[in-house]
């Protein structure tokens, strides 16, 4: 489970915690390019594929299109930042409500 900072903010360690605490996920490339993803759809995308949703391993599933086109290989981001959600976030398919409620119930117990 996630931790806490000195000022009382929660630190998510996986995509599910980011979704539960409403943090958007922003992969940042070394070139400075970034995109922001809605965490609920992103978690569901990983969950359906049985991918590890911890932040460090999850980073390997992202790549920068701008850098990858000229190099003809996938360039992975240097980090995944957690930021406030906004209307401009990239949205993947959301989990069915029953699946989300089941996951939240397990998370709280």
LUMFISE-916338 format. One record per residue: z, y, x of N, C-alpha, C in turn; residue in one letter. Coordinates in pm, 1 decimal. Example, Ala and Ser with C-alpha at 12.3 -4.5 7.8 and 13.67 -1.06 7.14 Angstrom:
<pts>
PT | 780.0 | -569.0 | 1319.0 | 780.0 | -450.0 | 1230.0 | 780.0 | -330.0 | 1320.0 | A $
PT | 708.0 | -225.0 | 1285.0 | 714.0 | -106.0 | 1367.0 | 787.0 | 3.0 | 1290.0 | S $
</pts>
This chain:
<pts>
PT | 0.0 | -118.5 | 83.7 | 0.0 | 0.0 | 0.0 | 0.0 | 124.2 | 87.8 | X $
PT | -39.0 | 232.5 | 29.2 | -49.5 | 358.3 | 101.9 | 84.6 | 414.3 | 142.9 | X $
PT | 81.1 | 515.2 | 225.5 | 201.4 | 579.9 | 273.2 | 211.0 | 721.9 | 221.5 | X $
PT | 298.1 | 798.3 | 282.9 | 322.1 | 936.8 | 242.2 | 321.5 | 1025.0 | 366.4 | X $
PT | 278.7 | 1148.5 | 350.3 | 286.1 | 1245.3 | 459.5 | 419.6 | 1317.4 | 450.3 | X $
PT | 447.9 | 1401.1 | 548.0 | 573.6 | 1476.8 | 547.6 | 584.1 | 1572.3 | 429.6 | X $
PT | 470.6 | 1624.7 | 384.9 | 474.5 | 1720.7 | 273.7 | 466.2 | 1653.2 | 137.2 | X $
PT | 481.1 | 1520.1 | 132.0 | 487.1 | 1449.3 | 5.2 | 354.3 | 1405.3 | -51.5 | X $
PT | 245.5 | 1426.0 | 21.0 | 113.6 | 1383.1 | -25.4 | 96.5 | 1233.0 | 3.4 | X $
PT | 28.5 | 1164.0 | -85.4 | 3.1 | 1021.6 | -66.0 | -114.6 | 1001.9 | 29.0 | X $
PT | -106.0 | 896.8 | 108.8 | -214.1 | 861.8 | 199.8 | -271.3 | 728.2 | 152.8 | X $
PT | -393.3 | 729.7 | 106.1 | -458.5 | 606.7 | 61.3 | -507.9 | 529.8 | 183.2 | X $
PT | -493.2 | 398.8 | 178.0 | -539.4 | 314.1 | 287.5 | -660.1 | 230.3 | 247.0 | X $
PT | -695.4 | 234.2 | 116.8 | -809.6 | 156.5 | 68.2 | -878.4 | 231.7 | -45.8 | X $
PT | -995.8 | 185.5 | -82.8 | -1072.7 | 251.9 | -188.2 | -1001.6 | 245.6 | -322.7 | X $
PT | -930.4 | 136.9 | -350.5 | -860.3 | 127.8 | -478.1 | -751.7 | 234.2 | -489.1 | X $
PT | -674.2 | 252.4 | -383.0 | -571.7 | 357.5 | -385.5 | -634.6 | 494.6 | -402.1 | X $
PT | -747.3 | 517.6 | -335.9 | -817.5 | 644.8 | -351.5 | -855.6 | 665.8 | -497.6 | X $
PT | -903.7 | 561.4 | -563.7 | -941.5 | 572.0 | -704.2 | -818.2 | 592.5 | -792.4 | X $
PT | -713.3 | 517.7 | -767.1 | -592.0 | 528.4 | -848.8 | -529.4 | 667.2 | -836.7 | X $
PT | -542.7 | 728.5 | -719.4 | -482.4 | 860.5 | -696.4 | -585.3 | 973.3 | -707.4 | X $
PT | -706.6 | 940.4 | -751.3 | -813.3 | 1038.2 | -778.6 | -857.8 | 1117.4 | -655.3 | X $
PT | -875.4 | 1045.6 | -543.4 | -932.6 | 1106.2 | -423.7 | -1078.0 | 1062.2 | -412.9 | X $
PT | -1169.2 | 1153.6 | -396.1 | -1309.3 | 1118.7 | -371.1 | -1321.7 | 1074.2 | -225.1 | X $
PT | -1422.9 | 994.3 | -197.0 | -1445.3 | 940.8 | -62.4 | -1566.7 | 1010.8 | -2.3 | X $
PT | -1548.0 | 1067.1 | 118.6 | -1656.7 | 1139.3 | 185.5 | -1680.5 | 1081.0 | 323.7 | X $
PT | -1788.9 | 1001.2 | 340.4 | -1826.2 | 956.2 | 474.3 | -1886.5 | 1074.3 | 551.7 | X $
PT | -1845.3 | 1090.3 | 676.6 | -1893.2 | 1201.5 | 758.9 | -1961.5 | 1145.0 | 883.2 | X $
PT | -2088.0 | 1184.0 | 901.8 | -2166.7 | 1138.9 | 1017.3 | -2136.3 | 1227.4 | 1138.5 | X $
PT | -2166.6 | 1177.5 | 1255.1 | -2144.7 | 1255.6 | 1377.4 | -2233.4 | 1379.9 | 1381.1 | X $
PT | -2345.5 | 1378.6 | 1304.6 | -2435.0 | 1494.2 | 1299.0 | -2381.4 | 1602.1 | 1204.8 | X $
PT | -2277.6 | 1569.4 | 1127.3 | -2219.8 | 1665.7 | 1034.9 | -2258.3 | 1643.6 | 890.0 | X $
PT | -2358.5 | 1559.0 | 864.3 | -2396.5 | 1529.6 | 726.9 | -2283.7 | 1453.5 | 658.1 | X $
PT | -2268.6 | 1477.4 | 528.1 | -2169.6 | 1404.1 | 450.4 | -2212.9 | 1401.0 | 304.6 | X $
PT | -2153.9 | 1312.6 | 230.2 | -2174.3 | 1301.8 | 85.6 | -2039.4 | 1263.3 | 27.2 | X $
PT | -2017.8 | 1296.7 | -97.8 | -1890.2 | 1267.2 | -161.0 | -1913.3 | 1171.7 | -277.3 | X $
PT | -1837.9 | 1062.2 | -280.3 | -1852.4 | 958.1 | -381.4 | -1732.0 | 956.5 | -474.4 | X $
PT | -1759.8 | 937.8 | -602.7 | -1652.5 | 916.9 | -699.2 | -1585.6 | 783.6 | -664.0 | X $
PT | -1452.6 | 779.4 | -652.7 | -1386.4 | 658.9 | -602.3 | -1386.0 | 540.8 | -699.0 | X $
PT | -1390.5 | 566.1 | -829.6 | -1382.2 | 456.0 | -925.9 | -1505.2 | 366.0 | -917.5 | X $
PT | -1622.4 | 426.7 | -921.1 | -1745.3 | 349.1 | -910.3 | -1760.1 | 285.7 | -773.6 | X $
PT | -1715.2 | 356.6 | -670.9 | -1723.9 | 303.4 | -535.4 | -1634.9 | 180.7 | -521.0 | X $
PT | -1512.2 | 187.6 | -570.9 | -1422.2 | 71.7 | -566.2 | -1485.8 | -46.2 | -640.6 | X $
PT | -1540.8 | -22.3 | -758.2 | -1600.0 | -128.6 | -838.0 | -1718.7 | -190.8 | -763.6 | X $
PT | -1799.4 | -109.5 | -698.0 | -1912.9 | -156.8 | -618.7 | -1864.2 | -254.6 | -510.4 | X $
PT | -1758.9 | -219.3 | -440.3 | -1702.2 | -305.1 | -335.7 | -1638.4 | -430.3 | -397.0 | X $
PT | -1564.0 | -411.9 | -505.2 | -1492.6 | -523.2 | -569.2 | -1590.4 | -630.6 | -618.2 | X $
PT | -1700.5 | -589.6 | -681.4 | -1799.8 | -686.1 | -732.8 | -1860.2 | -769.5 | -620.5 | X $
PT | -1870.3 | -713.5 | -503.5 | -1931.7 | -783.3 | -390.1 | -1829.2 | -853.7 | -301.0 | X $
PT | -1702.3 | -844.0 | -338.7 | -1591.9 | -902.9 | -260.5 | -1587.5 | -847.5 | -119.1 | X $
PT | -1623.1 | -720.3 | -103.4 | -1614.0 | -653.6 | 25.6 | -1472.1 | -601.9 | 45.6 | X $
PT | -1429.9 | -597.4 | 169.0 | -1299.3 | -543.1 | 205.8 | -1298.5 | -393.8 | 172.9 | X $
PT | -1203.1 | -348.3 | 91.0 | -1203.4 | -207.2 | 50.2 | -1108.5 | -120.3 | 132.0 | X $
PT | -1051.9 | -176.8 | 239.0 | -971.7 | -91.9 | 327.8 | -1064.4 | 9.8 | 393.0 | X $
PT | -1016.1 | 128.9 | 419.2 | -1102.5 | 238.0 | 463.4 | -1177.3 | 209.3 | 593.6 | X $
PT | -1110.7 | 153.5 | 691.0 | -1177.8 | 129.8 | 819.8 | -1292.2 | 28.5 | 806.5 | X $
PT | -1270.2 | -89.7 | 746.8 | -1382.8 | -182.1 | 729.5 | -1488.5 | -130.3 | 631.8 | X $
PT | -1447.8 | -52.7 | 531.3 | -1542.0 | -0.2 | 431.7 | -1642.8 | 94.3 | 496.3 | X $
PT | -1603.2 | 160.5 | 602.3 | -1691.9 | 255.0 | 671.6 | -1822.1 | 188.9 | 715.4 | X $
PT | -1818.0 | 60.0 | 744.4 | -1936.2 | -11.7 | 791.3 | -2042.3 | -31.5 | 682.4 | X $
PT | -2010.1 | -0.7 | 558.1 | -2105.7 | -15.7 | 449.2 | -2177.4 | 115.7 | 416.9 | X $
PT | -2148.4 | 220.8 | 491.7 | -2213.3 | 351.0 | 472.5 | -2303.4 | 379.6 | 591.6 | X $
PT | -2405.2 | 461.7 | 569.1 | -2490.8 | 505.2 | 678.6 | -2555.6 | 637.8 | 642.4 | X $
PT | -2592.5 | 715.3 | 745.3 | -2650.1 | 848.4 | 727.5 | -2802.4 | 835.9 | 718.6 | X $
PT | -2857.3 | 875.5 | 605.2 | -3002.9 | 868.5 | 587.9 | -3075.6 | 964.2 | 682.0 | X $
PT | -3020.4 | 1084.1 | 699.3 | -3086.5 | 1184.3 | 784.5 | -3100.1 | 1137.2 | 928.9 | X $
PT | -2998.2 | 1072.8 | 979.7 | -3002.1 | 1023.9 | 1118.4 | -3078.6 | 892.0 | 1130.0 | X $
PT | -3074.3 | 812.3 | 1025.5 | -3135.1 | 679.4 | 1031.3 | -3286.8 | 681.6 | 1027.4 | X $
PT | -3346.3 | 777.4 | 957.1 | -3492.3 | 781.6 | 946.9 | -3560.9 | 797.9 | 1082.8 | X $
PT | -3525.7 | 898.0 | 1163.0 | -3594.6 | 910.7 | 1292.4 | -3558.7 | 799.9 | 1391.5 | X $
PT | -3437.3 | 747.6 | 1382.6 | -3394.3 | 645.3 | 1478.3 | -3434.7 | 504.6 | 1435.6 | X $
PT | -3474.9 | 489.8 | 1310.3 | -3515.2 | 361.0 | 1254.2 | -3406.5 | 254.9 | 1264.3 | X $
PT | -3282.4 | 298.6 | 1256.8 | -3169.1 | 206.3 | 1247.6 | -3056.8 | 278.4 | 1174.5 | X $
PT | -2968.2 | 204.7 | 1116.5 | -2859.5 | 264.2 | 1039.1 | -2754.3 | 325.6 | 1132.0 | X $
PT | -2721.8 | 450.4 | 1103.8 | -2620.5 | 521.6 | 1181.8 | -2495.9 | 531.6 | 1095.4 | X $
PT | -2388.9 | 469.7 | 1138.9 | -2264.1 | 464.0 | 1062.4 | -2186.6 | 595.1 | 1074.8 | X $
PT | -2108.5 | 629.5 | 972.6 | -2027.6 | 752.0 | 980.2 | -1913.6 | 736.2 | 1080.2 | X $
PT | -1866.3 | 848.4 | 1131.1 | -1754.8 | 844.1 | 1225.5 | -1621.9 | 830.2 | 1153.0 | X $
PT | -1617.8 | 873.5 | 1026.8 | -1492.7 | 860.8 | 950.6 | -1519.4 | 866.5 | 801.1 | X $
PT | -1420.6 | 821.9 | 725.1 | -1421.0 | 837.4 | 580.0 | -1305.9 | 931.2 | 546.8 | X $
PT | -1338.0 | 1046.9 | 492.1 | -1235.5 | 1142.4 | 450.8 | -1206.6 | 1124.0 | 303.2 | X $
PT | -1084.7 | 1154.1 | 263.5 | -1047.3 | 1154.6 | 122.9 | -1028.0 | 1299.7 | 82.0 | X $
PT | -1098.3 | 1339.8 | -23.6 | -1096.7 | 1479.0 | -68.3 | -1076.0 | 1482.6 | -219.7 | X $
PT | -1056.2 | 1601.0 | -272.4 | -1043.1 | 1616.4 | -417.4 | -1174.4 | 1582.1 | -485.3 | X $
PT | -1164.4 | 1519.8 | -603.0 | -1284.1 | 1488.0 | -679.7 | -1346.9 | 1615.5 | -732.3 | X $
PT | -1479.8 | 1613.8 | -747.6 | -1550.0 | 1729.2 | -803.7 | -1665.8 | 1680.1 | -889.8 | X $
PT | -1725.4 | 1771.0 | -963.7 | -1835.8 | 1736.5 | -1053.4 | -1960.3 | 1692.2 | -976.2 | X $
PT | -1974.5 | 1731.4 | -850.6 | -2092.3 | 1697.8 | -771.4 | -2085.1 | 1564.7 | -699.2 | X $
PT | -1980.0 | 1487.4 | -719.5 | -1965.4 | 1358.9 | -650.8 | -2074.0 | 1261.7 | -695.6 | X $
PT | -2119.0 | 1179.1 | -602.9 | -2213.7 | 1072.1 | -635.2 | -2138.2 | 967.9 | -716.0 | X $
PT | -2194.6 | 930.4 | -830.2 | -2126.4 | 834.9 | -917.0 | -2203.5 | 703.9 | -923.8 | X $
PT | -2136.3 | 596.9 | -886.5 | -2189.0 | 462.7 | -905.8 | -2136.7 | 412.8 | -1040.2 | X $
PT | -2185.2 | 298.2 | -1085.4 | -2140.5 | 244.2 | -1214.1 | -1988.3 | 225.7 | -1213.8 | X $
PT | -1924.6 | 275.6 | -1318.5 | -1779.6 | 263.7 | -1330.4 | -1742.3 | 121.2 | -1370.6 | X $
PT | -1620.4 | 79.3 | -1336.3 | -1576.7 | -54.1 | -1378.6 | -1555.5 | -56.7 | -1529.4 | X $
PT | -1571.1 | -174.8 | -1591.5 | -1536.7 | -184.5 | -1732.9 | -1389.2 | -147.3 | -1751.8 | X $
PT | -1358.3 | -86.8 | -1862.5 | -1222.1 | -38.2 | -1886.3 | -1118.0 | -149.3 | -1872.7 | X $
PT | -1150.0 | -269.6 | -1923.3 | -1052.2 | -379.0 | -1914.8 | -1025.9 | -418.6 | -1769.0 | X $
PT | -1129.2 | -417.5 | -1684.5 | -1111.8 | -450.5 | -1542.6 | -1027.2 | -344.6 | -1471.7 | X $
PT | -1054.3 | -217.6 | -1501.9 | -979.0 | -109.8 | -1439.1 | -832.3 | -117.1 | -1479.4 | X $
PT | -805.3 | -139.6 | -1608.6 | -666.5 | -149.3 | -1656.2 | -594.6 | -268.1 | -1594.0 | X $
PT | -665.2 | -380.3 | -1577.0 | -604.7 | -497.6 | -1513.5 | -570.0 | -467.6 | -1368.0 | X $
PT | -660.1 | -400.7 | -1298.3 | -634.3 | -366.3 | -1157.3 | -519.2 | -267.7 | -1144.6 | X $
PT | -513.4 | -168.4 | -1231.8 | -402.8 | -71.0 | -1229.0 | -270.8 | -139.6 | -1258.7 | X $
PT | -271.4 | -233.3 | -1352.8 | -149.5 | -306.5 | -1386.9 | -97.4 | -385.7 | -1266.6 | X $
PT | -188.7 | -451.5 | -1192.9 | -146.9 | -524.0 | -1071.3 | -95.7 | -427.4 | -965.2 | X $
PT | -158.3 | -312.4 | -955.5 | -121.0 | -212.4 | -854.8 | 20.4 | -158.8 | -880.0 | X $
PT | 54.2 | -137.4 | -1004.8 | 185.1 | -80.8 | -1040.3 | 298.3 | -181.5 | -1033.6 | X $
PT | 266.0 | -310.9 | -1041.2 | 375.0 | -411.0 | -1042.6 | 417.1 | -452.2 | -904.1 | X $
</pts>
